[in-house]
Amino acid sequence: MRTAEMRKKAKKYIDEADDHVVKMVYSLLEADREDDWWKDLPPEVKKGILRAEKQLSEGKGKPHEEVMKKYRSFITST
């Protein structure tokens, strides 16, 4: 299928989709922009991400599954 055909079909799907699907497609397309999302983050968020990356590289992180075992009851009780 040529790109022009895919574009036309994609537009039709989006026009017929519910709001949730439109938001998901928009997010996907927005994430694929050439803009650097990092520059849009607030300084305190960048600092936290960099600190977390450093901790992980030093072996100080906990595996996701270990954290989920501890907090799963909070998530499922809401």
Phi and psi restraints in degrees (range 20) as a CNS / XPLOR table:
assign (resid 1 and name C) (resid 2 and name N)
       (resid 2 and name CA) (resid 2 and name C) 1.0 -74.7 20.0 2
assign (resid 2 and name N) (resid 2 and name CA)
       (resid 2 and name C) (resid 3 and name N) 1.0 159.5 20.0 2
assign (resid 2 and name C) (resid 3 and name N)
       (resid 3 and name CA) (resid 3 and name C) 1.0 -59.2 20.0 2
assign (resid 3 and name N) (resid 3 and name CA)
       (resid 3 and name C) (resid 4 and name N) 1.0 -41.9 20.0 2
assign (resid 3 and name C) (resid 4 and name N)
       (resid 4 and name CA) (resid 4 and name C) 1.0 -60.8 20.0 2
assign (resid 4 and name N) (resid 4 and name CA)
       (resid 4 and name C) (resid 5 and name N) 1.0 -39.1 20.0 2
assign (resid 4 and name C) (resid 5 and name N)
       (resid 5 and name CA) (resid 5 and name C) 1.0 -68.7 20.0 2
assign (resid 5 and name N) (resid 5 and name CA)
       (resid 5 and name C) (resid 6 and name N) 1.0 -41.2 20.0 2
assign (resid 5 and name C) (resid 6 and name N)
       (resid 6 and name CA) (resid 6 and name C) 1.0 -62.7 20.0 2
assign (resid 6 and name N) (resid 6 and name CA)
       (resid 6 and name C) (resid 7 and name N) 1.0 -41.2 20.0 2
assign (resid 6 and name C) (resid 7 and name N)
       (resid 7 and name CA) (resid 7 and name C) 1.0 -61.4 20.0 2
assign (resid 7 and name N) (resid 7 and name CA)
       (resid 7 and name C) (resid 8 and name N) 1.0 -44.7 20.0 2
assign (resid 7 and name C) (resid 8 and name N)
       (resid 8 and name CA) (resid 8 and name C) 1.0 -63.2 20.0 2
assign (resid 8 and name N) (resid 8 and name CA)
       (resid 8 and name C) (resid 9 and name N) 1.0 -43.3 20.0 2
assign (resid 8 and name C) (resid 9 and name N)
       (resid 9 and name CA) (resid 9 and name C) 1.0 -67.5 20.0 2
assign (resid 9 and name N) (resid 9 and name CA)
       (resid 9 and name C) (resid 10 and name N) 1.0 -40.7 20.0 2
assign (resid 9 and name C) (resid 10 and name N)
       (resid 10 and name CA) (resid 10 and name C) 1.0 -62.8 20.0 2
assign (resid 10 and name N) (resid 10 and name CA)
       (resid 10 and name C) (resid 11 and name N) 1.0 -42.1 20.0 2
assign (resid 10 and name C) (resid 11 and name N)
       (resid 11 and name CA) (resid 11 and name C) 1.0 -61.1 20.0 2
assign (resid 11 and name N) (resid 11 and name CA)
       (resid 11 and name C) (resid 12 and name N) 1.0 -40.3 20.0 2
assign (resid 11 and name C) (resid 12 and name N)
       (resid 12 and name CA) (resid 12 and name C) 1.0 -63.7 20.0 2
assign (resid 12 and name N) (resid 12 and name CA)
       (resid 12 and name C) (resid 13 and name N) 1.0 -45.3 20.0 2
assign (resid 12 and name C) (resid 13 and name N)
       (resid 13 and name CA) (resid 13 and name C) 1.0 -59.8 20.0 2
assign (resid 13 and name N) (resid 13 and name CA)
       (resid 13 and name C) (resid 14 and name N) 1.0 -43.8 20.0 2
assign (resid 13 and name C) (resid 14 and name N)
       (resid 14 and name CA) (resid 14 and name C) 1.0 -65.5 20.0 2
assign (resid 14 and name N) (resid 14 and name CA)
       (resid 14 and name C) (resid 15 and name N) 1.0 -42.3 20.0 2
assign (resid 14 and name C) (resid 15 and name N)
       (resid 15 and name CA) (resid 15 and name C) 1.0 -60.7 20.0 2
assign (resid 15 and name N) (resid 15 and name CA)
       (resid 15 and name C) (resid 16 and name N) 1.0 -30.9 20.0 2
assign (resid 15 and name C) (resid 16 and name N)
       (resid 16 and name CA) (resid 16 and name C) 1.0 -93.5 20.0 2
assign (resid 16 and name N) (resid 16 and name CA)
       (resid 16 and name C) (resid 17 and name N) 1.0 -8.2 20.0 2
assign (resid 16 and name C) (resid 17 and name N)
       (resid 17 and name CA) (resid 17 and name C) 1.0 -80.4 20.0 2
assign (resid 17 and name N) (resid 17 and name CA)
       (resid 17 and name C) (resid 18 and name N) 1.0 159.7 20.0 2
assign (resid 17 and name C) (resid 18 and name N)
       (resid 18 and name CA) (resid 18 and name C) 1.0 -80.3 20.0 2
assign (resid 18 and name N) (resid 18 and name CA)
       (resid 18 and name C) (resid 19 and name N) 1.0 171.9 20.0 2
assign (resid 18 and name C) (resid 19 and name N)
       (resid 19 and name CA) (resid 19 and name C) 1.0 -58.0 20.0 2
assign (resid 19 and name N) (resid 19 and name CA)
       (resid 19 and name C) (resid 20 and name N) 1.0 -37.9 20.0 2
assign (resid 19 and name C) (resid 20 and name N)
       (resid 20 and name CA) (resid 20 and name C) 1.0 -60.8 20.0 2
assign (resid 20 and name N) (resid 20 and name CA)
       (resid 20 and name C) (resid 21 and name N) 1.0 -45.7 20.0 2
assign (resid 20 and name C) (resid 21 and name N)
       (resid 21 and name CA) (resid 21 and name C) 1.0 -65.6 20.0 2
assign (resid 21 and name N) (resid 21 and name CA)
       (resid 21 and name C) (resid 22 and name N) 1.0 -41.6 20.0 2
assign (resid 21 and name C) (resid 22 and name N)
       (resid 22 and name CA) (resid 22 and name C) 1.0 -60.5 20.0 2
assign (resid 22 and name N) (resid 22 and name CA)
       (resid 22 and name C) (resid 23 and name N) 1.0 -42.6 20.0 2
assign (resid 22 and name C) (resid 23 and name N)
       (resid 23 and name CA) (resid 23 and name C) 1.0 -64.4 20.0 2
assign (resid 23 and name N) (resid 23 and name CA)
       (resid 23 and name C) (resid 24 and name N) 1.0 -39.1 20.0 2
assign (resid 23 and name C) (resid 24 and name N)
       (resid 24 and name CA) (resid 24 and name C) 1.0 -65.2 20.0 2
assign (resid 24 and name N) (resid 24 and name CA)
       (resid 24 and name C) (resid 25 and name N) 1.0 -44.8 20.0 2
assign (resid 24 and name C) (resid 25 and name N)
       (resid 25 and name CA) (resid 25 and name C) 1.0 -63.5 20.0 2
assign (resid 25 and name N) (resid 25 and name CA)
       (resid 25 and name C) (resid 26 and name N) 1.0 -43.6 20.0 2
assign (resid 25 and name C) (resid 26 and name N)
       (resid 26 and name CA) (resid 26 and name C) 1.0 -59.4 20.0 2
assign (resid 26 and name N) (resid 26 and name CA)
       (resid 26 and name C) (resid 27 and name N) 1.0 -45.5 20.0 2
assign (resid 26 and name C) (resid 27 and name N)
       (resid 27 and name CA) (resid 27 and name C) 1.0 -61.1 20.0 2
assign (resid 27 and name N) (resid 27 and name CA)
       (resid 27 and name C) (resid 28 and name N) 1.0 -42.0 20.0 2
assign (resid 27 and name C) (resid 28 and name N)
       (resid 28 and name CA) (resid 28 and name C) 1.0 -61.6 20.0 2
assign (resid 28 and name N) (resid 28 and name CA)
       (resid 28 and name C) (resid 29 and name N) 1.0 -46.5 20.0 2
assign (resid 28 and name C) (resid 29 and name N)
       (resid 29 and name CA) (resid 29 and name C) 1.0 -67.6 20.0 2
assign (resid 29 and name N) (resid 29 and name CA)
       (resid 29 and name C) (resid 30 and name N) 1.0 -38.4 20.0 2
assign (resid 29 and name C) (resid 30 and name N)
       (resid 30 and name CA) (resid 30 and name C) 1.0 -64.9 20.0 2
assign (resid 30 and name N) (resid 30 and name CA)
       (resid 30 and name C) (resid 31 and name N) 1.0 -38.8 20.0 2
assign (resid 30 and name C) (resid 31 and name N)
       (resid 31 and name CA) (resid 31 and name C) 1.0 -68.6 20.0 2
assign (resid 31 and name N) (resid 31 and name CA)
       (resid 31 and name C) (resid 32 and name N) 1.0 -22.9 20.0 2
assign (resid 31 and name C) (resid 32 and name N)
       (resid 32 and name CA) (resid 32 and name C) 1.0 -89.6 20.0 2
assign (resid 32 and name N) (resid 32 and name CA)
       (resid 32 and name C) (resid 33 and name N) 1.0 1.6 20.0 2
assign (resid 32 and name C) (resid 33 and name N)
       (resid 33 and name CA) (resid 33 and name C) 1.0 -62.5 20.0 2
assign (resid 33 and name N) (resid 33 and name CA)
       (resid 33 and name C) (resid 34 and name N) 1.0 159.7 20.0 2
assign (resid 33 and name C) (resid 34 and name N)
       (resid 34 and name CA) (resid 34 and name C) 1.0 -77.7 20.0 2
assign (resid 34 and name N) (resid 34 and name CA)
       (resid 34 and name C) (resid 35 and name N) 1.0 -15.5 20.0 2
assign (resid 34 and name C) (resid 35 and name N)
       (resid 35 and name CA) (resid 35 and name C) 1.0 -61.2 20.0 2
assign (resid 35 and name N) (resid 35 and name CA)
       (resid 35 and name C) (resid 36 and name N) 1.0 147.5 20.0 2
assign (resid 35 and name C) (resid 36 and name N)
       (resid 36 and name CA) (resid 36 and name C) 1.0 -88.8 20.0 2
assign (resid 36 and name N) (resid 36 and name CA)
       (resid 36 and name C) (resid 37 and name N) 1.0 107.0 20.0 2
assign (resid 36 and name C) (resid 37 and name N)
       (resid 37 and name CA) (resid 37 and name C) 1.0 -63.7 20.0 2
assign (resid 37 and name N) (resid 37 and name CA)
       (resid 37 and name C) (resid 38 and name N) 1.0 -25.0 20.0 2
assign (resid 37 and name C) (resid 38 and name N)
       (resid 38 and name CA) (resid 38 and name C) 1.0 -59.2 20.0 2
assign (resid 38 and name N) (resid 38 and name CA)
       (resid 38 and name C) (resid 39 and name N) 1.0 -40.2 20.0 2
assign (resid 38 and name C) (resid 39 and name N)
       (resid 39 and name CA) (resid 39 and name C) 1.0 -66.8 20.0 2
assign (resid 39 and name N) (resid 39 and name CA)
       (resid 39 and name C) (resid 40 and name N) 1.0 -20.5 20.0 2
assign (resid 39 and name C) (resid 40 and name N)
       (resid 40 and name CA) (resid 40 and name C) 1.0 -85.4 20.0 2
assign (resid 40 and name N) (resid 40 and name CA)
       (resid 40 and name C) (resid 41 and name N) 1.0 -10.5 20.0 2
assign (resid 40 and name C) (resid 41 and name N)
       (resid 41 and name CA) (resid 41 and name C) 1.0 -75.1 20.0 2
assign (resid 41 and name N) (resid 41 and name CA)
       (resid 41 and name C) (resid 42 and name N) 1.0 145.5 20.0 2
assign (resid 41 and name C) (resid 42 and name N)
       (resid 42 and name CA) (resid 42 and name C) 1.0 -65.4 20.0 2
assign (resid 42 and name N) (resid 42 and name CA)
       (resid 42 and name C) (resid 43 and name N) 1.0 150.6 20.0 2
assign (resid 42 and name C) (resid 43 and name N)
       (resid 43 and name CA) (resid 43 and name C) 1.0 -55.0 20.0 2
assign (resid 43 and name N) (resid 43 and name CA)
       (resid 43 and name C) (resid 44 and name N) 1.0 -38.1 20.0 2
assign (resid 43 and name C) (resid 44 and name N)
       (resid 44 and name CA) (resid 44 and name C) 1.0 -68.7 20.0 2
assign (resid 44 and name N) (resid 44 and name CA)
       (resid 44 and name C) (resid 45 and name N) 1.0 -30.0 20.0 2
assign (resid 44 and name C) (resid 45 and name N)
       (resid 45 and name CA) (resid 45 and name C) 1.0 -71.5 20.0 2
assign (resid 45 and name N) (resid 45 and name CA)
       (resid 45 and name C) (resid 46 and name N) 1.0 -44.2 20.0 2
assign (resid 45 and name C) (resid 46 and name N)
       (resid 46 and name CA) (resid 46 and name C) 1.0 -58.3 20.0 2
assign (resid 46 and name N) (resid 46 and name CA)
       (resid 46 and name C) (resid 47 and name N) 1.0 -44.5 20.0 2
assign (resid 46 and name C) (resid 47 and name N)
       (resid 47 and name CA) (resid 47 and name C) 1.0 -60.4 20.0 2
assign (resid 47 and name N) (resid 47 and name CA)
       (resid 47 and name C) (resid 48 and name N) 1.0 -42.9 20.0 2
assign (resid 47 and name C) (resid 48 and name N)
       (resid 48 and name CA) (resid 48 and name C) 1.0 -64.8 20.0 2
assign (resid 48 and name N) (resid 48 and name CA)
       (resid 48 and name C) (resid 49 and name N) 1.0 -40.6 20.0 2
assign (resid 48 and name C) (resid 49 and name N)
       (resid 49 and name CA) (resid 49 and name C) 1.0 -65.1 20.0 2
assign (resid 49 and name N) (resid 49 and name CA)
       (resid 49 and name C) (resid 50 and name N) 1.0 -45.7 20.0 2
assign (resid 49 and name C) (resid 50 and name N)
       (resid 50 and name CA) (resid 50 and name C) 1.0 -63.5 20.0 2
assign (resid 50 and name N) (resid 50 and name CA)
       (resid 50 and name C) (resid 51 and name N) 1.0 -38.6 20.0 2
assign (resid 50 and name C) (resid 51 and name N)
       (resid 51 and name CA) (resid 51 and name C) 1.0 -64.4 20.0 2
assign (resid 51 and name N) (resid 51 and name CA)
       (resid 51 and name C) (resid 52 and name N) 1.0 -42.9 20.0 2
assign (resid 51 and name C) (resid 52 and name N)
       (resid 52 and name CA) (resid 52 and name C) 1.0 -64.1 20.0 2
assign (resid 52 and name N) (resid 52 and name CA)
       (resid 52 and name C) (resid 53 and name N) 1.0 -41.5 20.0 2
assign (resid 52 and name C) (resid 53 and name N)
       (resid 53 and name CA) (resid 53 and name C) 1.0 -62.1 20.0 2
assign (resid 53 and name N) (resid 53 and name CA)
       (resid 53 and name C) (resid 54 and name N) 1.0 -40.7 20.0 2
assign (resid 53 and name C) (resid 54 and name N)
       (resid 54 and name CA) (resid 54 and name C) 1.0 -64.2 20.0 2
assign (resid 54 and name N) (resid 54 and name CA)
       (resid 54 and name C) (resid 55 and name N) 1.0 -44.2 20.0 2
assign (resid 54 and name C) (resid 55 and name N)
       (resid 55 and name CA) (resid 55 and name C) 1.0 -60.8 20.0 2
assign (resid 55 and name N) (resid 55 and name CA)
       (resid 55 and name C) (resid 56 and name N) 1.0 -42.7 20.0 2
assign (resid 55 and name C) (resid 56 and name N)
       (resid 56 and name CA) (resid 56 and name C) 1.0 -62.7 20.0 2
assign (resid 56 and name N) (resid 56 and name CA)
       (resid 56 and name C) (resid 57 and name N) 1.0 -42.0 20.0 2
assign (resid 56 and name C) (resid 57 and name N)
       (resid 57 and name CA) (resid 57 and name C) 1.0 -66.8 20.0 2
assign (resid 57 and name N) (resid 57 and name CA)
       (resid 57 and name C) (resid 58 and name N) 1.0 -22.5 20.0 2
assign (resid 57 and name C) (resid 58 and name N)
       (resid 58 and name CA) (resid 58 and name C) 1.0 -91.5 20.0 2
assign (resid 58 and name N) (resid 58 and name CA)
       (resid 58 and name C) (resid 59 and name N) 1.0 5.4 20.0 2
assign (resid 58 and name C) (resid 59 and name N)
       (resid 59 and name CA) (resid 59 and name C) 1.0 76.1 20.0 2
assign (resid 59 and name N) (resid 59 and name CA)
       (resid 59 and name C) (resid 60 and name N) 1.0 20.4 20.0 2
assign (resid 59 and name C) (resid 60 and name N)
       (resid 60 and name CA) (resid 60 and name C) 1.0 -93.5 20.0 2
assign (resid 60 and name N) (resid 60 and name CA)
       (resid 60 and name C) (resid 61 and name N) 1.0 -1.9 20.0 2
assign (resid 60 and name C) (resid 61 and name N)
       (resid 61 and name CA) (resid 61 and name C) 1.0 -81.1 20.0 2
assign (resid 61 and name N) (resid 61 and name CA)
       (resid 61 and name C) (resid 62 and name N) 1.0 165.7 20.0 2
assign (resid 61 and name C) (resid 62 and name N)
       (resid 62 and name CA) (resid 62 and name C) 1.0 -115.8 20.0 2
assign (resid 62 and name N) (resid 62 and name CA)
       (resid 62 and name C) (resid 63 and name N) 1.0 140.8 20.0 2
assign (resid 62 and name C) (resid 63 and name N)
       (resid 63 and name CA) (resid 63 and name C) 1.0 -61.4 20.0 2
assign (resid 63 and name N) (resid 63 and name CA)
       (resid 63 and name C) (resid 64 and name N) 1.0 146.3 20.0 2
assign (resid 63 and name C) (resid 64 and name N)
       (resid 64 and name CA) (resid 64 and name C) 1.0 -53.3 20.0 2
assign (resid 64 and name N) (resid 64 and name CA)
       (resid 64 and name C) (resid 65 and name N) 1.0 -45.3 20.0 2
assign (resid 64 and name C) (resid 65 and name N)
       (resid 65 and name CA) (resid 65 and name C) 1.0 -63.0 20.0 2
assign (resid 65 and name N) (resid 65 and name CA)
       (resid 65 and name C) (resid 66 and name N) 1.0 -34.9 20.0 2
assign (resid 65 and name C) (resid 66 and name N)
       (resid 66 and name CA) (resid 66 and name C) 1.0 -65.5 20.0 2
assign (resid 66 and name N) (resid 66 and name CA)
       (resid 66 and name C) (resid 67 and name N) 1.0 -42.6 20.0 2
assign (resid 66 and name C) (resid 67 and name N)
       (resid 67 and name CA) (resid 67 and name C) 1.0 -66.3 20.0 2
assign (resid 67 and name N) (resid 67 and name CA)
       (resid 67 and name C) (resid 68 and name N) 1.0 -42.2 20.0 2
assign (resid 67 and name C) (resid 68 and name N)
       (resid 68 and name CA) (resid 68 and name C) 1.0 -63.4 20.0 2
assign (resid 68 and name N) (resid 68 and name CA)
       (resid 68 and name C) (resid 69 and name N) 1.0 -35.0 20.0 2
assign (resid 68 and name C) (resid 69 and name N)
       (resid 69 and name CA) (resid 69 and name C) 1.0 -58.7 20.0 2
assign (resid 69 and name N) (resid 69 and name CA)
       (resid 69 and name C) (resid 70 and name N) 1.0 -40.5 20.0 2
assign (resid 69 and name C) (resid 70 and name N)
       (resid 70 and name CA) (resid 70 and name C) 1.0 -71.7 20.0 2
assign (resid 70 and name N) (resid 70 and name CA)
       (resid 70 and name C) (resid 71 and name N) 1.0 -39.9 20.0 2
assign (resid 70 and name C) (resid 71 and name N)
       (resid 71 and name CA) (resid 71 and name C) 1.0 -107.2 20.0 2
assign (resid 71 and name N) (resid 71 and name CA)
       (resid 71 and name C) (resid 72 and name N) 1.0 1.0 20.0 2
assign (resid 71 and name C) (resid 72 and name N)
       (resid 72 and name CA) (resid 72 and name C) 1.0 -56.9 20.0 2
assign (resid 72 and name N) (resid 72 and name CA)
       (resid 72 and name C) (resid 73 and name N) 1.0 -37.9 20.0 2
assign (resid 72 and name C) (resid 73 and name N)
       (resid 73 and name CA) (resid 73 and name C) 1.0 -64.1 20.0 2
assign (resid 73 and name N) (resid 73 and name CA)
       (resid 73 and name C) (resid 74 and name N) 1.0 -32.1 20.0 2
assign (resid 73 and name C) (resid 74 and name N)
       (resid 74 and name CA) (resid 74 and name C) 1.0 -68.5 20.0 2
assign (resid 74 and name N) (resid 74 and name CA)
       (resid 74 and name C) (resid 75 and name N) 1.0 -38.4 20.0 2
assign (resid 74 and name C) (resid 75 and name N)
       (resid 75 and name CA) (resid 75 and name C) 1.0 -71.6 20.0 2
assign (resid 75 and name N) (resid 75 and name CA)
       (resid 75 and name C) (resid 76 and name N) 1.0 -45.0 20.0 2
assign (resid 75 and name C) (resid 76 and name N)
       (resid 76 and name CA) (resid 76 and name C) 1.0 -77.7 20.0 2
assign (resid 76 and name N) (resid 76 and name CA)
       (resid 76 and name C) (resid 77 and name N) 1.0 -16.4 20.0 2
assign (resid 76 and name C) (resid 77 and name N)
       (resid 77 and name CA) (resid 77 and name C) 1.0 -84.7 20.0 2
assign (resid 77 and name N) (resid 77 and name CA)
       (resid 77 and name C) (resid 78 and name N) 1.0 -8.8 20.0 2
